[in-house]
Amino acid sequence: MKRKLMIIGAMIGISPLLYSFCGFYVSKADGTLKNKTSQVILVRDGNRTVITMYNDFKGDTKDFAMVVPVPVVLQKSDIHVVEPSIFQRLNDYSAPRLVEYWDQNPCEKYAYDELKQMAPTSAMSKSEDKASGNIRAKDLGVKVEAKYLVGEYDILILSAKESGGLKEWLTTNGYKIPAGAEEVLDPYIKSNLKFFVVKVNEKEKQKLNNNFLRPIQINFNSPKFMLPIRLGMANADGDQDLIVYAFTRKGRIECTNYRNVNIPTGQHIPLFVQNNFSAFYSNLFDKQWNNEDKSVGFLEYAWDVSPQNYLKCDPCVAEAPSEQDLVQSGVWWLKNKDWNDYSDIDNDEPDNGRKNVHFTRLHFRYNRSSFPQDLMFQVTPNTENYQARYVITHPATGDLNCDAGRKYLQDLRKRRKNELVQLTALTGRNLDNWEEQASVDNEDEKMSNVQYATLLPEVKADMAGNGNGPRGILLISALLLGTAGFLRWKGVV
């Protein structure tokens, strides 16, 4: 039975379902494998890079394979498997977060706690390695550079002289190539990249305690610091997303061939957003991505997470990665120096015994039109802390029947109106989309005049009257442009 070789990309939202890194996937000929959200761990220092790719393959693992371009022929010691839980820990810890505050009752003498941390809501088998296939590989300009067994994976390192030969070799060996794959493979071959081919070894897989394939980690030396996302576009099903968790010794990483933008942070939003924060952030990301003309990478988190640094977030929504977590992620400089290992001798920066670790979380959404190139990165000296955080504030409770309490209620009305306006500005969704959530009455009856359900019609009327809504802005812009054109035509201006 022929296997169908498919190319995966990525898509990010706040969804907890995260898939594999960009490469080829294999399924049965009638299968449909589509990748929506990918995540990858990048570790970079000098010329050395460690990449960890998350696998969330669904289906019969006999039909699984993955192909990823790499700059050099990897040795067996350069390839490892790690526990998948590391991705969940990094995602939980660096994800966009809510911070909660509680207003103090101005009529009372004592103060409430001001801050409460919030937990998140949220390779080929021997039977297929035939002599005739090896001879055919040579004829097609395909060379098997290396063959390894690592964990539950059979791994091949291939090189090729031209994309047509590689395509035919893969087809001859039981893989069905999707339309457009040859076009995408060609630039990697011309750049003299190798191809890291992974298949599941069923015998080794049976030794595992569960059916989940572990992430694959590779490391190599190369002056290029990049991720090959174009392979994920050959059969991309709409926009694809990618979360990059990056660790360096010096500071943040940033993309060099696309713009880097900080996702909006620090805004005060309505209290009811906490009931569906994932929908809020998904809408926010959609709005900002479209506003930035789509070809952009968003910074969602950056912090010094060195073991000696005790404050790693504000607020923290999950436990910070431990030194063991960082080592598992590929941060090799936290381990004791191996004086018999000269693999990083060409690094442009000496070790100097530094144990600094800077964590950057970047969020990409890409497609063929907005991201025609692979992602190129650089390490920067920027060590400024950053996190995507959004503020909700609980109202004061108790008796507010005093001058200060009445003043507080007036200020609360203004603040909540501003929060509703901010909600539309961040998400691009009008208030009708939030009416059901805003109408949930979960506050004291005595505060009915400051409830969101009461304020919602007032804010909608204010926005319509001031022309602050998207429709009002368009009408005003059209009117101004039309007036200017008419005056110019009349010779007035």
C-alpha positions, 0 to 999 in steps of 0.5 A: 500500500502506498503511503501519502507524503504530506507537508505540514505547516502551523496555525496558532490560537489559544487552542490547547491542541498543538501539533508538529513542526513543519515537515513532511507527514505520511498517511494512507493514500486516502488520509488527510493530515492537516496541521493547524498549530505547530510548536518548536523549541529553539536553543541558540548560542554562537553557531550551535543550534538545538531544535526540538520538534513536537509530534502529535500524530493521529492515526496508525504510526505505521503510516507515519514519516516526517522529513525536515531540511537540515544544514549538515549531516547529523551524527547519531549523537546529535539526535535525541528524543525528549518527553512531550511534557516539556512543551506543555510546561513551556506553553503554560508558563509563557502563554498570554495571561490575565492578572486580577486585582481587587478594588478596596472599599473606600468606606472601610479602614482595612485593605484587601489583597491587591493581587491574586495569581490566576491559574491558566483556564484555561525512517525506513524499516529494513523490509523497505531498504531493498538493494534495488532501491539503493541502486535506484537512489544513486541513479536519481541523485539521491544519497543515503548519508546516514542511518540511525535508530534513536528511541522509537524512530528509524532515521535517514539523512538524505542528500539530493542533486535535484528535486525531481530525483528526490521526488521520484525516489520518495515515490518509488519507496512508497510515498505519494507526494502532494502537488507542489512538493517538488517546487518547495523542495528545490530551494533546499536542494539548491542550498545544499541542505540535507533531509532528515527523514523519520519513521516509527520503529514499531518494535521500539515503540511497543516498549513505550508506556503509551502510544504517544510519539516523543518529540525529536531533538536535533543539534548542529553547528551552522552560521545560519539561524533559521526555521524551514517553514516553506515545506509546510505550505505545499498542502497548507489548509489555510493560514498556518501558525507556529509558536517558537520557544527560544532560549539564548545566553545573551538576550531575545531572539528576533526575526531578521526577514520579517517585522517583529511586533510586540503584541498589545499588553497591559490593557484593562478589560471587562471582568466578564472576559475571564469566563472565555479568555481564549476567545478574547485572545483569539480575537485579539490576535486576529485583529492585530495580525490583520492590522500589521498586514499579516507578514509579522512575528508577534512577541508574547513573552521575553524574560530572564529565566536563568536559574539564579533569577528568582523573579521570572514573571509578573504575574506567573500563571504556571511554575517557571521551567526548572533547570532540568526543564531547560536542560531537557529543552536543549540548553546545553550550557547549563550542564557541566562542561564536557572537555572531550566534546569539541562539536562547538569549537567553531562557535563565535563566542566562548563559554566563559562559564555563564549560566544566563538563559533568556526565554523568548516566545514568538507567535507566527501566522503564515501563508504563501502570500505573506511569508514566502521565505523561511524564518531567519533569526538572530540573537540580540542583546535585548534583555528587557522583560515582556509578557502579554498580560491583560488586567481585570479588576473586581469591584469593591464589596460591602457598604459603599454608602459614604462620600468616598464610596459614592465617588468610587461608584462614579469612577467605576462607571467611567472605568467600566465604560472605558473597558468596554471600548478597549475590548472593541479596540483590541478585538475588532468585535463590536459590543453585540458580540459580547452582549450575552457574556456582559449580561450575566448578572453576578454582582450585588443588586445595589451595584446595578447601575455599574453593571456591564449589562447596564452600561452596554447600551450607553457605550454602544450609543456613545460609540455610534454618536461619536463615530468611534465604531468601524462603520462610523470611521469609514463613513467619516473618512469617505465624507472627508475625502469626497468633500476634498475632491469636490472642493478641488474640482471647484478650484477652491483648494 
